[in-house]
């Protein structure tokens, strides 16, 4: 895994700047939506926005959230195509935004995956809720009931942690061929993690680290430093590009990189 390359590969693309700017522009709606939130504590001191009545403010906020959700899916579709390309071609340029058909199709696949996951998780939560209620009814205020309830909570906690650890791997699995079935290919996912433990651990670390600046910049929308929220799209899209290479390097054999560099020399 070449971490230096992850932070610099995008600059090797001669058309990096226009591709980067398009990504930044697509991120703006979701980034600035919080400024228009009716319960934003500094809303009354922001020029121009403070004079907007509450009804119109609500419409603007809702519109930005909807547009932001749509553009977020498009950006994620773009990033997954970038991951897919870089798994097999380490020297590839950034994907072109003009290939909107593939970007939207990938985003729709992501939406389908998200929908399936929500349904499955909802069913699982409903099942465990029913089990918990049955235990509470059958063992009212008893030691056995308390023990079973604690065990159930422990099982749910462990299951939640495992799911959180596996989701990034499932996304990488999907990116290998952009097929929905690959997201749920448990065998491939576990083999990938088993064979690339260190690289996957680094990927998880960077995933957590990159959430911090995104969250931190988002919080500026609720402070007197709200103009800094405009930095969020620039920082977040750049970290998306960096993380794409880190994700791509997990299933990519290290031998493949060595061979490519040898051929270039």
TORDREN-813344 format. One record per residue (C-alpha): residue in one letter; x negated, y negated, z negated. Coordinates in steps of 0.1 Angstrom, whole numbers, plus 5000, padded with zeros to 4 digits. Layout:
SITE;type;px;py;pz
SITE;A;X;Y;Z $
...
! end
This chain:
SITE;type;px;py;pz
SITE;X;5000;5000;5000 $
SITE;X;4985;4967;5012 $
SITE;X;4999;4941;4989 $
SITE;X;4979;4913;5005 $
SITE;X;4994;4922;5039 $
SITE;X;5029;4921;5023 $
SITE;X;5025;4884;5015 $
SITE;X;5008;4874;5048 $
SITE;X;5021;4897;5076 $
SITE;X;5049;4873;5086 $
SITE;X;5025;4845;5094 $
SITE;X;5010;4866;5122 $
SITE;X;5042;4862;5142 $
SITE;X;5038;4833;5166 $
SITE;X;5076;4826;5162 $
SITE;X;5076;4829;5124 $
SITE;X;5087;4793;5117 $
SITE;X;5120;4793;5137 $
SITE;X;5129;4828;5124 $
SITE;X;5121;4817;5089 $
SITE;X;5141;4785;5092 $
SITE;X;5172;4804;5105 $
SITE;X;5170;4827;5074 $
SITE;X;5167;4797;5051 $
SITE;X;5197;4780;5067 $
SITE;X;5218;4811;5063 $
SITE;X;5209;4812;5026 $
SITE;X;5220;4776;5019 $
SITE;X;5257;4781;5014 $
SITE;X;5253;4807;4986 $
SITE;X;5225;4787;4970 $
SITE;X;5244;4754;4967 $
SITE;X;5278;4769;4959 $
SITE;X;5272;4767;4921 $
SITE;X;5268;4729;4924 $
SITE;X;5305;4727;4934 $
SITE;X;5317;4751;4906 $
SITE;X;5344;4732;4886 $
SITE;X;5329;4743;4853 $
SITE;X;5294;4731;4861 $
SITE;X;5285;4709;4831 $
SITE;X;5266;4683;4852 $
SITE;X;5292;4681;4879 $
SITE;X;5302;4645;4868 $
SITE;X;5268;4631;4873 $
SITE;X;5260;4644;4908 $
SITE;X;5264;4616;4934 $
SITE;X;5292;4620;4959 $
SITE;X;5303;4653;4945 $
SITE;X;5315;4638;4912 $
SITE;X;5341;4618;4932 $
SITE;X;5357;4649;4948 $
SITE;X;5390;4658;4931 $
SITE;X;5393;4692;4915 $
SITE;X;5416;4707;4942 $
SITE;X;5392;4699;4970 $
SITE;X;5363;4709;4949 $
SITE;X;5379;4743;4944 $
SITE;X;5384;4747;4981 $
SITE;X;5348;4737;4989 $
SITE;X;5335;4761;4962 $
SITE;X;5356;4790;4976 $
SITE;X;5346;4783;5012 $
SITE;X;5309;4782;5003 $
SITE;X;5313;4815;4983 $
SITE;X;5330;4832;5013 $
SITE;X;5305;4819;5038 $
SITE;X;5276;4827;5014 $
SITE;X;5288;4863;5011 $
SITE;X;5290;4867;5049 $
SITE;X;5256;4852;5055 $
SITE;X;5241;4873;5026 $
SITE;X;5253;4905;5044 $
SITE;X;5238;4892;5077 $
SITE;X;5205;4884;5060 $
SITE;X;5204;4918;5043 $
SITE;X;5211;4934;5076 $
SITE;X;5182;4915;5091 $
SITE;X;5159;4925;5062 $
SITE;X;5168;4962;5066 $
SITE;X;5160;4961;5103 $
SITE;X;5127;4945;5093 $
SITE;X;5120;4973;5069 $
SITE;X;5130;4999;5095 $
SITE;X;5107;4984;5120 $
SITE;X;5077;4981;5096 $
SITE;X;5079;5017;5084 $
SITE;X;5068;5028;5118 $
SITE;X;5050;4998;5132 $
SITE;X;5029;4980;5106 $
SITE;X;5018;4953;5131 $
SITE;X;5053;4945;5144 $
SITE;X;5066;4910;5145 $
SITE;X;5097;4898;5126 $
SITE;X;5130;4909;5142 $
SITE;X;5146;4884;5165 $
SITE;X;5178;4867;5153 $
SITE;X;5192;4868;5188 $
SITE;X;5197;4906;5184 $
SITE;X;5229;4897;5164 $
SITE;X;5247;4930;5174 $
SITE;X;5222;4952;5156 $
SITE;X;5220;4928;5126 $
SITE;X;5258;4927;5122 $
SITE;X;5261;4965;5127 $
SITE;X;5235;4971;5101 $
SITE;X;5253;4947;5077 $
SITE;X;5286;4965;5084 $
SITE;X;5269;4998;5075 $
SITE;X;5257;4983;5043 $
SITE;X;5292;4971;5036 $
SITE;X;5305;5007;5042 $
SITE;X;5278;5020;5018 $
SITE;X;5288;4994;4992 $
SITE;X;5325;5003;4995 $
SITE;X;5318;5041;4991 $
SITE;X;5296;5034;4960 $
SITE;X;5323;5011;4945 $
SITE;X;5349;5038;4950 $
SITE;X;5327;5066;4936 $
SITE;X;5317;5045;4906 $
SITE;X;5353;5034;4899 $
SITE;X;5364;5071;4899 $
SITE;X;5335;5080;4877 $
SITE;X;5343;5052;4852 $
SITE;X;5380;5062;4852 $
SITE;X;5371;5098;4846 $
SITE;X;5348;5090;4816 $
SITE;X;5374;5065;4803 $
SITE;X;5400;5092;4803 $
SITE;X;5376;5116;4786 $
SITE;X;5368;5090;4760 $
SITE;X;5405;5084;4753 $
SITE;X;5412;5121;4750 $
SITE;X;5383;5125;4725 $
SITE;X;5396;5095;4705 $
SITE;X;5431;5110;4704 $
SITE;X;5420;5146;4696 $
SITE;X;5395;5137;4669 $
SITE;X;5409;5106;4653 $
SITE;X;5384;5092;4627 $
SITE;X;5365;5125;4625 $
SITE;X;5328;5132;4625 $
SITE;X;5331;5154;4656 $
SITE;X;5349;5126;4674 $
SITE;X;5323;5101;4665 $
SITE;X;5295;5124;4676 $
SITE;X;5312;5132;4709 $
SITE;X;5318;5095;4716 $
SITE;X;5281;5087;4709 $
SITE;X;5270;5116;4732 $
SITE;X;5293;5103;4759 $
SITE;X;5279;5068;4756 $
SITE;X;5243;5082;4758 $
SITE;X;5252;5102;4789 $
SITE;X;5267;5071;4805 $
SITE;X;5236;5050;4796 $
SITE;X;5212;5076;4810 $
SITE;X;5233;5080;4841 $
SITE;X;5233;5042;4846 $
SITE;X;5195;5040;4842 $
SITE;X;5190;5068;4867 $
SITE;X;5214;5052;4892 $
SITE;X;5196;5018;4889 $
SITE;X;5162;5035;4895 $
SITE;X;5175;5055;4925 $
SITE;X;5194;5027;4943 $
SITE;X;5162;5010;4957 $
SITE;X;5150;5045;4969 $
SITE;X;5184;5051;4986 $
SITE;X;5181;5018;5003 $
SITE;X;5147;5027;5016 $
SITE;X;5160;5060;5027 $
SITE;X;5188;5042;5047 $
SITE;X;5162;5019;5062 $
SITE;X;5142;5049;5077 $
SITE;X;5168;5054;5104 $
SITE;X;5197;5030;5095 $
SITE;X;5222;5059;5092 $
SITE;X;5248;5058;5064 $
SITE;X;5242;5095;5056 $
SITE;X;5205;5087;5048 $
SITE;X;5216;5065;5018 $
SITE;X;5231;5096;5003 $
SITE;X;5203;5121;5013 $
SITE;X;5194;5131;4977 $
SITE;X;5168;5156;4989 $
SITE;X;5149;5131;5010 $
SITE;X;5151;5105;4983 $
SITE;X;5137;5127;4955 $
SITE;X;5109;5140;4978 $
SITE;X;5100;5104;4988 $
SITE;X;5098;5094;4952 $
SITE;X;5079;5126;4942 $
SITE;X;5053;5121;4970 $
SITE;X;5049;5083;4965 $
SITE;X;5053;5078;4928 $
SITE;X;5028;5049;4925 $
SITE;X;5041;5031;4955 $
SITE;X;5077;5034;4944 $
SITE;X;5068;5023;4909 $
SITE;X;5051;4992;4924 $
SITE;X;5082;4986;4946 $
SITE;X;5104;4987;4914 $
SITE;X;5081;4963;4896 $
SITE;X;5082;4938;4925 $
SITE;X;5120;4942;4928 $
SITE;X;5124;4931;4892 $
SITE;X;5097;4903;4895 $
SITE;X;5113;4888;4926 $
SITE;X;5147;4886;4908 $
SITE;X;5132;4861;4883 $
SITE;X;5125;4832;4906 $
SITE;X;5159;4837;4923 $
SITE;X;5177;4836;4890 $
SITE;X;5156;4808;4877 $
SITE;X;5162;4786;4908 $
SITE;X;5199;4794;4906 $
SITE;X;5201;4781;4871 $
SITE;X;5188;4746;4882 $
SITE;X;5223;4741;4896 $
SITE;X;5235;4737;4860 $
SITE;X;5208;4712;4849 $
SITE;X;5198;4676;4856 $
SITE;X;5172;4691;4879 $
SITE;X;5199;4704;4903 $
SITE;X;5181;4690;4935 $
SITE;X;5155;4718;4930 $
SITE;X;5183;4743;4940 $
SITE;X;5173;4733;4976 $
SITE;X;5141;4752;4971 $
SITE;X;5160;4785;4965 $
SITE;X;5166;4794;5002 $
SITE;X;5129;4788;5010 $
SITE;X;5116;4809;4981 $
SITE;X;5142;4837;4983 $
SITE;X;5140;4843;5020 $
SITE;X;5102;4844;5018 $
SITE;X;5103;4869;4989 $
SITE;X;5128;4890;5010 $
SITE;X;5102;4892;5038 $
SITE;X;5075;4902;5013 $
SITE;X;5097;4928;4997 $
SITE;X;5106;4943;5031 $
SITE;X;5069;4952;5037 $
SITE;X;5067;4966;5001 $
SITE;X;5098;4988;5008 $
SITE;X;5085;4999;5042 $
SITE;X;5052;5010;5027 $
SITE;X;5068;5035;5003 $
SITE;X;5078;5062;5028 $
SITE;X;5050;5052;5053 $
SITE;X;5021;5076;5051 $
SITE;X;4988;5059;5042 $
SITE;X;4971;5080;5069 $
SITE;X;4993;5063;5095 $
SITE;X;4979;5029;5084 $
SITE;X;4943;5041;5086 $
SITE;X;4949;5056;5121 $
SITE;X;4964;5023;5134 $
SITE;X;4935;5002;5121 $
SITE;X;4910;5027;5136 $
SITE;X;4928;5025;5170 $
SITE;X;4927;4986;5169 $
SITE;X;4890;4986;5161 $
! end
